[in-house]
Amino acid sequence: MNILEMQEFEDFKGMYGSAKTALESDPFYITLLTECYQNQEYMTFIKLADIYLDVPPVKSFVRIYKESIIRHEQEISQSDRQIIANPQIRQALGSFFGFVFQKKYAMRKTRKVRVGDLGIVTASLFKQEA
C-alpha cells in the first residue's frame, strides 16, 4: 500500500491536490516517500535532523535517496542530469513533509532555509508546538 492509499493521508489528497497529481505523474516518488514514511529509523533521523541540526526534512530525504533519485532522473531524461527536473515534484516533496510534520508530529513551520541539492532551492524547517 502506498502513501496515497493510506487512510492517514486522506487529508493530504484534499489539501494538496496538485502535489497528489504531481506524485501520481511519477510513481517512483510515491514509492520512495512510502518507503521512507514506513521506515521508522529514517523518519526518526529526519525529525531529529530538523529539530537539532536545522536540516529540513526534504533535504534529509534527498540525501537518503540521492543515488536512487539521480539514477531515476538520468533514466527518464536520457542524460547525466543530477536534479529533480519537474518543479511540481520538488514542490510535492515539500508538501508531503509539511503535511507529515504538521499532522503527525504536531510541529509548525518556522522558516525556509537553503537546500541547494538536486534542484531543490529552499525547504521549510519545523519546530515542536509549545
JOLINSUL-V393063 format. One record per pair of residues at least 12 apart in sequence whose C-alpha atoms are under 8 Angstrom apart, sorted by sequence separation. I is the first residue (numbers start at 0). J is the second residue. If there is no record, write none. Layout:
# JOLINSUL-V393063
I|J / I|J
This chain:
# JOLINSUL-V393063
69|81 / 72|84 / 111|123 / 112|124 / 69|82 / 110|123 / 111|124 / 45|59 / 69|83 / 109|123 / 110|124 / 45|60 / 68|83 / 108|123 / 109|124 / 110|125 / 3|19 / 108|124 / 109|125 / 108|125 / 109|126 / 107|125 / 108|126 / 106|125 / 107|126 / 106|126 / 107|127 / 106|127 / 107|128 / 105|127 / 106|128 / 104|127 / 105|128 / 35|60 / 100|125 / 3|29 / 97|123 / 2|29 / 1|29 / 1|30 / 89|118 / 93|122 / 2|32 / 89|119 / 93|123 / 2|33 / 1|33 / 31|64 / 82|116 / 83|117 / 84|118 / 57|92 / 82|117 / 83|118 / 57|93 / 81|117 / 82|118 / 83|119 / 81|118 / 82|119 / 57|96 / 56|96 / 27|71 / 69|117 / 65|117 / 61|116 / 58|114 / 61|117 / 55|112 / 58|116 / 55|114 / 58|122 / 57|122 / 21|87 / 22|88 / 56|122 / 21|88 / 55|122 / 56|123 / 55|123 / 56|124 / 18|87 / 22|91 / 55|124 / 17|87 / 18|88 / 21|91 / 54|124 / 55|125 / 53|124 / 18|90 / 19|91 / 18|91 / 17|91 / 18|92 / 49|124 / 50|125 / 18|94 / 49|125 / 50|126 / 18|95 / 49|126 / 15|94 / 11|95 / 11|98
